[in-house]
Amino acid sequence: MSKKPLVSIITPSYNSQRFIEACVESAKAQSYKNWEMIIVDDCSTDKSVETVERLMLSDSRIKLVLLSQNVGAANARNRALEKAQGEYIAFLDSDDLWEEKKLEKQIAFMQKHKYAFTFTAYVPISEDTTRTYAVVNVPNEIDYAGYCKNTIIGCLTVIIDREQTGDFRMPVIKSSQDMALWLLLMKRGFKAYGFNEVLAKYRLVATSNTSKKIDAVKDVWRVYREIEGLSLLKSGWYFVHYIFNAIKKRV
């Protein structure tokens, strides 16, 4: 039997000491074993680095990149993408978690249908993991226009076959950089295909405050207007749908 393709797990980290070990352990628990986890530390001031270095001692698949200055999540992910050796690229932020069959099921789904870009359902959880919230179910597929109206794709659920899509980087904006990347791939002709099974847990942390949510909404508008170059009318049309769907996800 031929060796399973390598999956590169992209994990930016900044002051994630409280959560990074659980995140790494959810990768180590995967039933799919051929992966590397590239953790890019963005100048943390807590003990994140020491925690990752300890975890690396028992698993050579975990790799740590130390940045010399704080550059933000998009640049940190791009640094990991430069280092990644895998055919498949998966995203897992330092405070999020995967179910143990996440990679196995999603890679099999992609290989069966020859899909290049996939995402799954996920469930938001409280910061201390004691509460779960409404599951974010996903459609069978979504294209450029559909995604502009409904940013349903959770970054922590995405896997991309880089051999099909070609190389890519995340646009460098404060937030919604994942949205901009998905749209970039869709403009290359790749639909995103949904696997509607909960395979990831999205941690709602206290730092996700109102001001950051407002910034994120502003960045969605910026993606429409500045990154995508959409007209004011079309941006407004998409934005109304975006707000409606964002509210619906949280009700």
N, C-alpha and C positions, 0 to 999 in steps of 0.2 A: 504494500500500500504506500502511495506517495505521501510525503510529509505534508501536513496541513499548512496553508499559507500563513506567513507571519502577519500578526496584527500589531500595529504600533498604537499604543494608547497615549493620547496627548493630555497632559495634566499640568496646567499652570498652578502655581502655589504662591500665596502671599499671606503670611501670618496665619497659617492654617493648622497650627499645632494641635488645636482641639479636635480636628476632624481628619487630618491626613492619614493617620494610621488606619482608621476604619475604612477610608477610601481605598487605600492600598490593599488592605485585607480582602475587600470585595473583589479586587482584581485577582489576587492570589487564589481566591476560592473558585475561580472560573473552571468549569469542566473542560473548556477549550484551553489547552496549555501552551500553544505556540504564540506567545505574545511578548512584547517588550513594553515597558511603561516608562515614558520619558517625562520626568517631573522637572519643570523649569521653575526654580525659586526666584521670585522677583524682589530680591533684597528684603527678605523677611527680617523682622526685628525680634521675633519670639524664638522658640526652639523648634521651629518647623524643620530646619536643615538637619539638626541633630537627630530628630525623629526619623527622617527619611534615611539618613546615613546608617542608623541602627537597623532599619528594615532591609537595607541593601545587603547587609552582612549575611543574611540567610537566603537571599534570592538574587541571583545575578541578572535576572530579567528587569530589575528595577534600576533605572539610570537617572542620575541627578545632574542637572545643568544649573550652574550658579551664575546669575547675572550681576554685573558690576554696578548697575544702576537700575532704579525702578522704572520700568517701561510700560506697564499695563498688560492686561490679559491678552489682547490681540497680538502684541509683539512677542509676549512669552510663548503663546501657542505657535507663532510663526518660527520661533527659534527651535521649538520641538519638532516642527514639520521639517526643518532643514536637517535635523539629526535622524529623522525616522527612516528605518530600513524596510518597513513592512509594505506589502502589497495593499493591505487594508489599513485605513486610518480610522480610529475610534476616538471619541472625545469623552473625557471623564474629569469634571472639575473636582478640586480637592475636598469639597464638602459634600459631594454626592456619592451615591452607592449603586452598585449593580446587583441584580439577581445572579445566582451562580451559573445559570445556563444561558446568560445573555449572549455571549459571543458565539457559543455553539449553535443556538437556535437562529440567530440573525445571520451568521455566515452561511449556514445551510440554506436559509431562505434566499439569500443573494445568489448563491451558486446554482440553486435549482432553477431560478428564473433569469439568471445572468443580469441581475440588477447591479447598477453601479453606485446607487445612492439610496440608502434606506434609513428609516427611523422607526421607533416603536412607541407604544403607549408607556406612560410612566405615572407614578403617584407622588404627589407632594407629601412631605413628612415634616413634623415639627423639628425644631433645632435639636431637641433631646431624643428624637426618634420615637417618642411615646405616643404620638398621634399621627394618624394618616388622614388625608383629605380626599376630595373627589378625584377619581382617576381621570387623567387626560387621555381620552381615547383618540385614535388617529384614523384618518381616511385611508382607503386602499392606495391612493396615489394623489399627488398634488403637483401642479405645474406653476409656472411663473406668476400668472395672474391670480391663481387660487391662493398662492402663498402670500402675495402682497395683501390680500384681503384677510388672511387667517394665518398668523404666524404660529402654527400649531406644532412645529418641529422643535422638540427639546434637544438642545445641544448634547446633553449627556446620553442621548439615545442613538445618535447618528453614527453610522459606519459608511465609509466611502471606499470603493475600489479604485485606488489611484492609478492602476494600470489602464483602466477604462477612461477615467476622467482626465488624465494627465495631471501634472503637478499643479499645486494651487497654494495660495496664502490667504490669510484673513485680512480684509481691509482694516486699516488701523484707525478705528474710531473708538470713542470712550465706552460705548455699549452698543448692543445690536450688531456687533461685528460678525456674529454667527449668521444673523439674518442676511447680511450683505454677502457672505460667502455662499449661502444656499442659493441666493439669486444669481450669483456669478456662475455657479455650476448649472443652474437651470437655463441660463442664456447660452451655455455651451450645448444645450440640447438634451440635458438629463433631467427627467422627472424624478421626484423623490417618491419612493414607494413605502407605504406604511405597513408594519407588522403589528397588528392590534392585540398585543399581549403585553402586560405590564412586566418590563424587564429592567426597570431602573427606578430609583428613589431620588427625588429632588428635594434636598434639604432647604427649608425656609429658615434662613438665619436672621438674627436681629438686625444685622447691618443692611438688610434689604428694606431700608426705611422709605418713607414717602418721597423724600427729595430724590432718592436714587430712582424710584419708579417714575417720577416726573421726568428725570433726565433720560430714562430709557424711552419714554414716549416721544420726547423731543428727538432722540436719535433715530427712531423709526421714521419720523418725518424727514430727517436729514438724509436717511438712506434713499427715500423716494426722490427727493429733490436734487441732492448733491451727488450721491453715488450712482443712482440709476438715471438721473437726468429727466425725470418724468415731469410733465406739465403740471401746472397748479391745479387744473381741473381733474386730471387723472389721479394726482396725488391725493386730492381731497376725497375722491370717490373711494380709493383704496383705504384711506385713513378712517373714514366712517365705518367701513366694514371691519377694519382692524380693531377699533375701539369696541364695537359690538361683540366681536368674537372674544376679545380679551375679557370683557365683563362676563360673557357666557361661561368661559372656562372657570371662573372663580365663584360662580353662583352654585 
